[in-house]
Amino acid sequence: IVKEKGLENITVDELVQEITAKGRALVPDTIKKEMVARLRQYLSKHEEL
């Protein structure tokens, strides 16, 4: 995206959107499920937050 638009013509939001989509695609579903389970476990133990 930087090569296409040039560094001066790209916003941070556009860059984050592009990187986030590609990054999420690289993480296997099993890892995503495990992380969600760990987050839920943590949040259930720390409900007062």
Secondary structure as GFF3:
##gff-version 3
##sequence-region A 1 49
A	DSSP	alpha_helix	2	5	.	.	.	ID=ss1
A	DSSP	three_ten_helix	7	9	.	.	.	ID=ss2
A	DSSP	alpha_helix	12	26	.	.	.	ID=ss3
A	DSSP	alpha_helix	29	45	.	.	.	ID=ss4
###
